[in-house]
Amino acid sequence: MTQPLQLVFEFAEEKTTNAFMATRPLLKHRRCRSVLTKLAYVRHFFPELRDRTIRVGLTKVASGMAVPGGSEIWFNPNQISYHIIAHEFVHLLQGIDNMPRGERSCDLYALARHWTLNDRTPCYLRIPGRLVDVDGTIRAADARLIYRLANQAIELKKRGLRNYIAHFENTVANEQVGSS
């Protein structure tokens, strides 16, 4: 029986062990190394997952899937992006530390982790087409803007705003390009 692949990464800021256990189908996939490298990069922005081993598998039914509060995630290696990984990591955190449930809030909290994770359009939130390239990628300046506005919306939620997601979408829609 083959041992599952386990990667350990250490970052300069503090000692962390980020463990992924790849399923056998993922280990056999030609993009396994790329998937695990992207996972490690995104996990750096999720210190809450530092001490958890995450089992990573493949799916063809969606870009990514995770069970809220669980420790297993599945990705389609042909459709993976930093945003999709961040979105699925947020699912792992849902129900912990007042992290709200739901796909739309999951997208928003993923957008607020770090601007470099905003590489593709979210699946559940409206982002104006003028901020997105034809292939669905988000330019760096616009990724920073989206990151800033997502954090503002989450701060407003903490202050009691109930429709913080709609507020985010309206603010992004009304924001002038290049005003970040």
N, C-alpha and C positions, 0 to 999 in steps of 0.2 A: 504494500500500500504506500502510495506516494505521500510524503509529508506536505501539508499546505505551505505555500510560500508565505513567509512572514518577513516584513521589512521593518527595520528599526532606523529611525532618523533622529539626529540630534541637531538642535538649532542653537545658535550662539547665545541668545537671550537667557535661556534656562535649559536645564536638562529635561528633555521630554522623550518619551518612547511612544512612537506612533505605530501601532501594530495593525496590519491588515492581513486577513487570512483569505486568500483567493480560492474560490471553488475550482474543482478540477476542470470544468469547461472553460473558465476564464484563463487558467494556466495554459491551456492548449491554444487559446486564441492568439492570432498573430499580433494583436494590439495590446496584449496583456501588459507589457512593460510601459507602454504609453499611458494606459489607464491608471496603473499604480503610481506612476510619476505625477500625473495630474491630481490624483487623490491626495498624495503627500503634500503637494503645494497648497491645495485648498485647506487641508486639515490644519495647516499652520495658523490659519485664521479662526480656528475653532478650539481654543484652549480647553473648553468644557469636555472635549472628547479625548483629551490627552491620555487618560488612564484606561480607555476602553479599547478592546480589540474589536475591530469591525470586520465582519465577514462580507466579502464582496463577490457577487455573482453576476451572471449574464441574464439579460431579458431581451426579447424581441417585441414585446407588446407595448413598450413605452421607452422614452429616452432614459428614464430612471425611475426607480421605485424604492420605497423604504417604509417600514412600519414605524409610526410615531412612538418614540420612547424605546425602540428596539435597538438591535446592534447588527442588523443585516441590511445591506443595500444591494441593488441590482442595477446594472447599466447596460445600455446598448452601446457597445464600443464605437459603432459607426455614427452615433449621434451625440456623443459625450462632449460637454463643454464645462468650463469652470462654473458657470452659473448653475447648470444642472446638478453638478456635484454639490455645490453649496446648498442648493434647494433641498437635496436629499439629506445632507447633514443637518439642516434645520429640522427636518422631520424627525431625526433621531433625538433632537433636543425638545421637541414639542411635548408639553405636559410637565416639563421640568423648568424650574426658575421662572414661572409665569410666562413661559413662551406660549403664545396663543396657537390654537390649532387651526387647521384649514389651509387650503392650497394658496389662496391669495395672500394671507398673512405670511405663509412660508416663503413665497416669492419676495415679498417686501423685506423680510428679515434677511434673506439671502443677499438681496441687493445692498443691504446696509453693512455687510461684513467688511468688504474692502472693494475699492473701485476696480481693481484688476480682475475681480471675479465676475464683473458685469460685461462679459465678452459676447453674450448672445441675448436676444430678447427673451424675457420671461414668458412662460406659457399662460399664466393666469392674470397678469396685470396688463393694462393698456399702456403702451409706450408709443408716442407719436412716430409715424413713419419717417419724419425728417431727422430723427435721432438714430436711425437704423440704416445700415447699408443694404443693398439689394439682396445679399446673401444671408441677411439676418444678424450680422455682426454689429456691434456697437463700437463706435470710434472712442478713443481714449478720453478726449475732452468731454464727450457726452456720458461716458461711463462714470467720470468724476461727478458730473452734475447729478446723475441718477443716484449715485451713492450719497451725495450730500442731501438731496431731497428725501431719500428713504430714511436717513437718520433723523432728519427734521420731523418726519411723520411719526416715527417711533417715539421721539421725545414728546410730541403732542399727545400720543396715546398714553404715555406715562402721566401726563398732566390731566388726563381724563377725557380726551377727545375720542368719542366712540367711532366716528366715521373716518378714522385716520387713513384707511386705504383709499377711500374715495378722495380724500384731501390730497394724498400723494398723486393720484392719477390726474386730478384737476390741476395741481401745481405743475406737474411735468408738462401737461398739455399747453399750459399758458406761459411756460418759461421760454425765454428767447434763447435760441441756439448761440453758444459761445459766451453766455453770461455767467459761467461758473468761474 
